[in-house]
């Protein structure tokens, strides 16, 4: 058999070239991995992702205990993944690809699961509201020597220049800890949290609120306010109206189970009456200052106190706010093109404000009710500066009323309005406060206690358990209170 040496040589040469290309490709990939890995260690490590609106994991501190538990190596893995070279660019690319492959119908897109039936649904509300209550008509309050001009509540806001930023930033609330969120629905450039809720969670919440009424007796008035979220009050087209469960049914069911010594605050009705106004953010899970203002008026009516007309306040605006739902949808382009503005009102009475850092109730520092330097993803932090375990606001209002507000982040905004009607207000974040509520109420001469939650938190057992534990938990050491 005759062998064609030329053909054999060509095959040999071809095979050799293919091997060289493969080896070179592997070498280039290994080199890129090596170079990127080195860069990840030697380049400055970012601590915050502006694009994702969150703090990044940092390198953990070494200890033998953390090493043996596997926490140290896990911490390294998380830190490396968060600070990987060019990671921000990759995240943006992923966001673009997710947006491209999503299903868009009539300008709507769904991220995450849609609520369904579970067998633990809240029973439908009756035709009549179960949250009826007596309220006294509002009169104009007096703040020191100032008198408030008589005028009706107005939804119009004045336009004033925004304030300059200061170098520090308020405490961040990521808005995701423990909340029951069945999904995020984006429609016409607005993000909505879809509500699930459950009968058992609503019953648990009501039972805990009743424990507060039992704990304080007739000497302290307990109030409960459950706030509807954006999807509940938005006028969706008919085909989308059943995409989220009824928050009104949940609120009415909770209120129907509260004891008679607990006063319910009907924030739902006043918000529904103004639902065409800018009550909720487009890109964040919180409500706006205007929405919080309307709820404030409902509470002051329930408490038998007067409130300020919205036109009375001096207002400021923070522009370009992209919030938690923007990051929760992998930075959806539709939301990026529809950023929020945060309007905030100057506190109307003279005050001294103090705050405590997490885990330390033995030291307090002078602060302010409003934090006008808030900006960017921190913009909602203009209200109280964020989520401190305890904020104390002392005013020159001499009416003998002292209030405790128990809240998650939704309570920050209304607290900045409500506190102007009380001599002293103690704002307690149920997630971070280590002290005992009974002790606080008794030692500070509290006359009123308000438990305020958004409807999702009121149906989330994490938050409910926190509120319950405040009645029995104890703090190691004496809590330091400012004495003016």
PyMOL commands that set and color helices and strands:
alter all, ss='L'
color gray80, all
select helices_A, chain A and resi 5-42+64-69+71-82+87-101+199-219+230-233+238-240+247-256+267-273+289-303+310-312+324-328+333-336+376-382+411-421+437-444+457-459+461-469
alter helices_A, ss='H'
color red, helices_A
select strands_A, chain A and resi 48-49+54-55+108-111+142-143+146-147+184-187+190-193+221-227+262-265+315-321+340-345+351-356+365-367+390-395+402-407+424-429+448-454
alter strands_A, ss='S'
color yellow, strands_A
deselect
rebuild
show_as cartoon
